[in-house]
Amino acid sequence: MTDPATPSAQPASAVLLDLPGGRKVSHRDVAANGARFHIAELGDGPLVLLLHGFPQFWWTWRHQLVALADAGFRAVAMDLRGVGGSDRTPRGYDPANLALDVTGVIRSLGEPDAALVGHDLGGYLAWTAAAMRPKLVRRLAVASMPHPRRWRSAMLRDVKQTRAGSHIWGFQRPWIPERQLTADDGALVAELIQEWSGPRPPEDEALETYRRAMCIPSAAHCAVEPYRWMVRSLARPDGIQFNRRMKRPVRVPTLHLHGSLDPVMRTRSAAGSGEYVEAPYRWRLFDGLGHFPHEEDPVAFSSELINWLKDPEPDR
């Protein structure tokens, strides 16, 4: 697959990074659902699989990998299809298939199930995987993303949410978004992360890392393809069928995390997703944080996540 945009060529090694403080993480590839996926792994114990959002890759979970490993978990962050070090396939970017990527990675890791933690698009896929393959999902934690049915309703019926998600509508144009994302060595990536963060955005070094990763050839195209499907399928049979499938309730304990200052996904849009959960559901709003709570305040986010993962009665 060739991207007509002309980004600065970046080798896949741009995503083979160490963790803060020089801590070594294990990088390897696993096969799942007909493709190859790059993962970064740290620690031993029950599996926690971390799913990144846009415009990022596995490295967005660098702080949580350390915290989870130190807390006694096997923490694994994967690059979604087409992003980071994973295969950039010509098709397969609908959420049902991307969710099968996720559950396939769980199986390839030799685990019977996993606690899924997803942010943004990764959260959308985590919701989907929990509904489609409930036996493989032990617990579910989602940040900055409502349930897919809630997302669909908000984007179509809430004018303020429609405006907040303007970048998603902009992604529907052919090739222009790819060129914009890779222009000036990925400058737009840094701008978006800064604009979507609260008063404590990720450090400049992190922004440079995300810029380099987006400039890996074809990565920008693959990064926007899921959003193209989400909008273009709204009135198509495949999109309508997916929306019906997502009526199936989530039946695992669910933690829903959100930043009060998130300008991309309004709190009103995310709140209420618990109606699709027939299990203990906990809503946690982080005051003063934006769209990336796990990076803006990693200590608070990791503490909330780990305490919930270890809580034998998560409905309290």
N, C-alpha and C positions, 0 to 999 in steps of 0.2 A: 504494500500500500504506500503510495507516494503522496506526500503532503505538498501542495503547490506553494505553500508559504516557504520562505527561505530563512529559517532560523539559524542562529549560530550553531554549528554542529557540536553536540554535546555527547560524549560517550556515556554508555550505561553506568560507568564507574562513578558518574555524578551522583548516583543514588546509593552507592555502597559506602555508607558513612558510619563513623563511630558515634557513640552517644556522648552527651555532655560529661565533661571531666575525663574524657579519653576512655571511658568504659567500653569494652569490646562487646559487640553484638554479633551473633552468628548469622551470616547471610547465606541463603541457599535458595534453590529453585525447587518447586514442587509441581507435579502435573495434576491437573484437575479439569474436568469438563472440556476436554479437547484442547487445552492450552497450557502454557507454562507460566507459573506465577512466582514472583520474587517475594520472599518473606525475610523479615528480620526477627530473630528469636533471642530471648533471654530468660533464664530461670527454669525452675522445675516445679511441677505441681499441677493442679487442675488448669486446663487450657482456657486462656482468655484471648480471643481473636479480635484484633483491633482493625477497624475499617475507616480509612481516611475519606475526606471530602474534597471538594473543589476549592481552590486550585492547587492542591497539595499532593503529597504521596506519603509513604509509610512514616517518614521522618517526623511528621506532625505529632506522633505519639512518643517521641524520644523521652519525655519526662515520665510518662505513664509506664513505659517498658521497664524503667529502672524501679519505679515505685512498686509495680506489681510483682516483679521478680523478687524484690526485697521482702515483699509480704507473703511469699510462698506460692506464687502462681507461675505457670508456664506462659509467659507473655509473648504473643506473636503478632506482629503488624505486617499485613500483606499490602502489596501494591495491587490495586484493582486492575482489571483487564485494560490494556492499552496505556497504562500510566507507569512511571518509574521504571523498574527493571522487569516488568511483566510483558508478556507478548502483546504486540499491537496488531490484533487481528482485523481483517476487513469488515467483519460484522459480528453480531452477538452482544450489542450494547443495550438491549431492552432489559428492564429490571428483573424479569423472571429468569433470564439466562445469567445475568450477573449474580443473582442470588444463588444460582446453582454453582457458580464459580466458588462462592464463599463456602457453601456446604461441602463442595468437593474438596476444598483445601482442608476442611476439618477431617474428612475421611483420609486424605493423603497424609495427614500428620499422625495417623494411627490412633486417633481419639474417638471415643463413642459419642462425645458431644462437646460443646464449648459454651462459655459465656461470650456473647457477641456484644461488642462495644462499637458503635458507629457514630460518626459525625457527618452532618450535612448529607451529601449523596450516600456516604457510607451508612448513615443512619436510615435512609430510605431503604437501602438494601438489607439492613439488619431487620427492619420491620418485615420486609418481604420474606426473608429467609425464615424468620420465626413463624410466619403464617403458613409457608409452603412446606417446610421440613421441620416440624416442631420437635421431632424425636432427637434432632441433632443440636438443638439449642437449649442449653440448660437454664440460662438467664439472659435477659436482654437489657442493654443500656443504650439509650439514644440521646445524642446531644444536637441541639439546633436544627431539628427536623421533626415535623409532625408525622403522624401516620399517613401513608400514601393517600388514603381516601380523604383525610382531613386536608392534606396538601392540595389535592385536586379541587376540592370545594372552595378553599380559600383563594386559590389562584384564579378561579372562574367567577367567584361571587363577591369577593372583598376587594374593592377598588384600591384600598391602601396596600394590601398585600400584592396585588397585581403590579403596582408601581414599585414596591420594594423588590420584587423579583424581576425587574426590567431586564437584567442581564440575561435571564433565561429566554425571554422573548427575543433578545438580540442574537442569541445563539442560533436562531432558526435560519439566518442568512447563510448561504453557501460560501465557505472558505474565508469570508471576511473576519469572523471571530478568530480563526486560526492565525491569520496574519497579524491581527491586533495583539494577540497574546504573546507572540514571539518577536514582535518588533522591538527594537532597541534592547536586545538581549532579555526579553521578558519583563520589561519595565511595568507593563500593565498588571502583571501578577502581584508585584509588590504594592502597587497602588490599590488594588482591590482588597488585599489583606489589611492594609492600613485603614482603608475607608470602612471596612466591615467590622473592625475591632473596636473595643471600647477605649478608655484612656490609657490602657496598657497593652499596646500591640506587640507582636513578636519582635525580637531584636533585629537589627539590620543584617546581622550575619545569617539569620534564619531566612529573611526575605531574599537574600542573594542565593541561598540554597534552593528555594522554591523557583526562582527565576531560571536557574541553570537546568533544573529538572524539566520545566515546561518546554525548554528549548531542545530537548532530545527530539530528533526528527520523528514526526507523526504523533508525538505525545499530545500536542494541543488539539489536534483533530479528534483523537480518541477521548480526550477529556470532556469535550462538549457533546459528543455523540449521544450519551445517555439523556441529556437534557433535550436534545432534538426529538428523541423518541417520546419522551414524556409529554411534549406539547403536540407534536404532529399526530400522535396516536389518540388524542382526546376523543375524536369523533370516528376513529377507525374501529373495525371489529376487534382487532387485537388489543387496543387500549381499553375498550369497553369490557372485554372479557377479563383483562387483568384487574380492572376495577372491581368487577364482580368477585373474582377470586379473593381479593383482599377483604371481602366481607367476613371471611373466615377469621374468627377471633384469635388473638394471641393468648396462649394458655400457659405462659411461663412468667415468673416474677419479672417485672419491668421497672426500670429506673429511667425517668425522663428528665433530662438536664437542659437548662436553657439560660442564656444570658439576658438580663432585663433590658440591655441596651442594643440587642441584636437588630441591626437595620435591614437585614436581608430576610429573616423569617420572624415575623411579628409574634410576640408572646401570645396574643389572642389567637393566632393561627395554630400555634403548637399546643396550647392548652386545650383540653377536651379530648385529646387522643386516647385517654384512658377508657373511653366508651368502647374501644375496640379490643380491650384487654380483659379477659376473663380469668384474672389471676391477681395477686398482689401488685398494686401499681403505686409508685411513689413519684411525685412531682417535686423537682428541686429547682428553684429560680435563684440564679446567682446575681445579686445586686451589683450594678456597676460594671458588668462584663458584657462584651459584644458577642459576635458570631463564633469566636474561637475560645470558649471558656477554658478548654484543656491546655491552651498555650498562654492565655492572658493571666491566669492564676492557676498554674499547674499543681501547686500544693493543695489548694482547696478542692480542686476537681478530683485529684487522685485520692485524697482522703475520703471524699464523699463516695467515690466509686468503690474503693477497697472496703470501707466500713459496710457498704451495702452488700458487696459480694460475700463478705464473711458473716453477715447477719442471718442466722438460721430462721428468723421470723421477719422477712422483709416487708411485711404489710404494716408493721408498726410505724 
